[in-house]
Amino acid sequence: MKPAIALCLLGVVAVMLESVLADAFPVRLLPDLPLLVTVGMALTLSPGPGLAAAAVLGLATDMDSGALLGTHAFVGLLEFALARMVAAKLDLRRGIPFAVFAFGLQALDSALMLAISRLFAPGFVLAASDVVSSLVRCFPTAIVAPAVSVLARRVVALQKEAEARREMRIETHRPVL
């Protein structure tokens, strides 16, 4: 459970970092860090804790972005499930396959978010600039994806190593004869 909490905290830090960077740079030029952390969760955690952590991360993203509460959480759960299914068939631990997968997943994420916006906001009009911005955002996400995957694996490895160290107790006191 501790690796899930650690990755959840990493995801919240990613949401805050993306929010801070969005003030300085155009959003279309920033990678979608919460999406990448969600995929990192799918690759490193078991399904139960991973789904819970993905939902918490999605709700944190919803609260930060001001989107309809539960939108990013729902899409995050779908992305988690899709990443687990693809990871069962392909080796996503290597850089290029993971970057290509992240590119496609970012495009799917953008399409789902635009569809949900259209569904719940009847006055929402899809502009060509929104589609272009969504596709441009796929490139930075794909570029940063391998680094975030490595970071997620290291966080989980550190948590498991710390847990293993705590479980190993060596009796240092010898009985006096």
Contacts in CASP RR format, 6 or more apart in sequence:
PFRMAT RR
TARGET T0000
AUTHOR 0000-0000-0000
METHOD contacts of the structure
MODEL  1
MKPAIALCLLGVVAVMLESVLADAFPVRLLPDLPLLVTVGMALTLSPGPG
LAAAAVLGLATDMDSGALLGTHAFVGLLEFALARMVAAKLDLRRGIPFAV
FAFGLQALDSALMLAISRLFAPGFVLAASDVVSSLVRCFPTAIVAPAVSV
LARRVVALQKEAEARREMRIETHRPVL
1 49 0 8 1.000
2 159 0 8 1.000
2 162 0 8 1.000
2 163 0 8 1.000
3 44 0 8 1.000
3 45 0 8 1.000
3 49 0 8 1.000
3 155 0 8 1.000
3 156 0 8 1.000
3 159 0 8 1.000
3 160 0 8 1.000
4 41 0 8 1.000
4 45 0 8 1.000
4 49 0 8 1.000
4 50 0 8 1.000
4 52 0 8 1.000
4 53 0 8 1.000
5 53 0 8 1.000
6 155 0 8 1.000
6 156 0 8 1.000
6 158 0 8 1.000
6 159 0 8 1.000
7 37 0 8 1.000
7 40 0 8 1.000
7 41 0 8 1.000
7 44 0 8 1.000
7 45 0 8 1.000
7 50 0 8 1.000
7 53 0 8 1.000
7 152 0 8 1.000
7 155 0 8 1.000
7 156 0 8 1.000
8 53 0 8 1.000
8 56 0 8 1.000
8 57 0 8 1.000
10 37 0 8 1.000
10 151 0 8 1.000
10 152 0 8 1.000
10 155 0 8 1.000
11 33 0 8 1.000
11 34 0 8 1.000
11 37 0 8 1.000
11 57 0 8 1.000
11 60 0 8 1.000
12 57 0 8 1.000
12 60 0 8 1.000
14 33 0 8 1.000
14 34 0 8 1.000
14 36 0 8 1.000
14 37 0 8 1.000
14 148 0 8 1.000
15 33 0 8 1.000
15 34 0 8 1.000
15 57 0 8 1.000
15 60 0 8 1.000
15 61 0 8 1.000
15 64 0 8 1.000
16 64 0 8 1.000
17 33 0 8 1.000
18 30 0 8 1.000
18 32 0 8 1.000
18 33 0 8 1.000
18 34 0 8 1.000
19 64 0 8 1.000
21 30 0 8 1.000
22 30 0 8 1.000
27 133 0 8 1.000
27 137 0 8 1.000
28 133 0 8 1.000
28 134 0 8 1.000
28 136 0 8 1.000
28 137 0 8 1.000
29 136 0 8 1.000
29 137 0 8 1.000
29 140 0 8 1.000
30 137 0 8 1.000
30 140 0 8 1.000
31 137 0 8 1.000
31 140 0 8 1.000
31 141 0 8 1.000
31 143 0 8 1.000
31 144 0 8 1.000
31 145 0 8 1.000
31 148 0 8 1.000
32 106 0 8 1.000
32 109 0 8 1.000
32 137 0 8 1.000
32 141 0 8 1.000
33 144 0 8 1.000
33 148 0 8 1.000
34 57 0 8 1.000
34 58 0 8 1.000
34 60 0 8 1.000
34 61 0 8 1.000
34 72 0 8 1.000
35 76 0 8 1.000
35 79 0 8 1.000
35 102 0 8 1.000
35 105 0 8 1.000
35 106 0 8 1.000
35 109 0 8 1.000
35 141 0 8 1.000
36 102 0 8 1.000
36 141 0 8 1.000
36 144 0 8 1.000
36 145 0 8 1.000
36 148 0 8 1.000
36 149 0 8 1.000
37 57 0 8 1.000
37 148 0 8 1.000
37 152 0 8 1.000
38 54 0 8 1.000
38 57 0 8 1.000
38 58 0 8 1.000
38 76 0 8 1.000
38 79 0 8 1.000
38 80 0 8 1.000
38 83 0 8 1.000
39 79 0 8 1.000
39 80 0 8 1.000
39 83 0 8 1.000
39 92 0 8 1.000
39 98 0 8 1.000
39 101 0 8 1.000
39 102 0 8 1.000
39 105 0 8 1.000
39 145 0 8 1.000
39 148 0 8 1.000
39 149 0 8 1.000
40 83 0 8 1.000
40 148 0 8 1.000
40 149 0 8 1.000
40 152 0 8 1.000
40 153 0 8 1.000
41 50 0 8 1.000
41 53 0 8 1.000
41 54 0 8 1.000
41 57 0 8 1.000
41 80 0 8 1.000
41 152 0 8 1.000
42 50 0 8 1.000
42 54 0 8 1.000
42 79 0 8 1.000
42 80 0 8 1.000
42 81 0 8 1.000
42 83 0 8 1.000
42 84 0 8 1.000
42 87 0 8 1.000
43 83 0 8 1.000
43 87 0 8 1.000
43 92 0 8 1.000
43 93 0 8 1.000
43 149 0 8 1.000
43 152 0 8 1.000
43 153 0 8 1.000
44 152 0 8 1.000
44 153 0 8 1.000
44 156 0 8 1.000
45 53 0 8 1.000
45 156 0 8 1.000
47 84 0 8 1.000
50 80 0 8 1.000
51 77 0 8 1.000
51 80 0 8 1.000
54 73 0 8 1.000
54 76 0 8 1.000
54 77 0 8 1.000
54 79 0 8 1.000
54 80 0 8 1.000
55 73 0 8 1.000
55 76 0 8 1.000
55 77 0 8 1.000
57 73 0 8 1.000
57 76 0 8 1.000
58 70 0 8 1.000
58 72 0 8 1.000
58 73 0 8 1.000
58 75 0 8 1.000
58 76 0 8 1.000
59 69 0 8 1.000
59 70 0 8 1.000
59 72 0 8 1.000
59 73 0 8 1.000
61 67 0 8 1.000
61 72 0 8 1.000
61 73 0 8 1.000
62 68 0 8 1.000
62 69 0 8 1.000
62 70 0 8 1.000
62 71 0 8 1.000
62 72 0 8 1.000
62 73 0 8 1.000
63 69 0 8 1.000
65 72 0 8 1.000
67 113 0 8 1.000
68 116 0 8 1.000
68 120 0 8 1.000
71 113 0 8 1.000
71 116 0 8 1.000
72 113 0 8 1.000
74 116 0 8 1.000
75 109 0 8 1.000
75 112 0 8 1.000
75 113 0 8 1.000
75 116 0 8 1.000
78 112 0 8 1.000
79 105 0 8 1.000
79 108 0 8 1.000
79 109 0 8 1.000
82 105 0 8 1.000
82 108 0 8 1.000
83 92 0 8 1.000
83 101 0 8 1.000
83 105 0 8 1.000
86 92 0 8 1.000
86 101 0 8 1.000
90 97 0 8 1.000
90 101 0 8 1.000
91 97 0 8 1.000
92 98 0 8 1.000
92 101 0 8 1.000
92 149 0 8 1.000
93 149 0 8 1.000
93 153 0 8 1.000
95 145 0 8 1.000
95 146 0 8 1.000
95 149 0 8 1.000
98 145 0 8 1.000
98 146 0 8 1.000
98 149 0 8 1.000
99 142 0 8 1.000
99 143 0 8 1.000
99 145 0 8 1.000
99 146 0 8 1.000
100 142 0 8 1.000
101 145 0 8 1.000
102 141 0 8 1.000
102 142 0 8 1.000
102 145 0 8 1.000
103 138 0 8 1.000
103 139 0 8 1.000
103 141 0 8 1.000
103 142 0 8 1.000
103 145 0 8 1.000
104 138 0 8 1.000
106 137 0 8 1.000
106 138 0 8 1.000
106 141 0 8 1.000
106 142 0 8 1.000
107 134 0 8 1.000
107 135 0 8 1.000
107 138 0 8 1.000
110 134 0 8 1.000
110 135 0 8 1.000
110 137 0 8 1.000
110 138 0 8 1.000
111 134 0 8 1.000
114 126 0 8 1.000
114 130 0 8 1.000
114 131 0 8 1.000
114 134 0 8 1.000
117 124 0 8 1.000
118 124 0 8 1.000
118 126 0 8 1.000
END
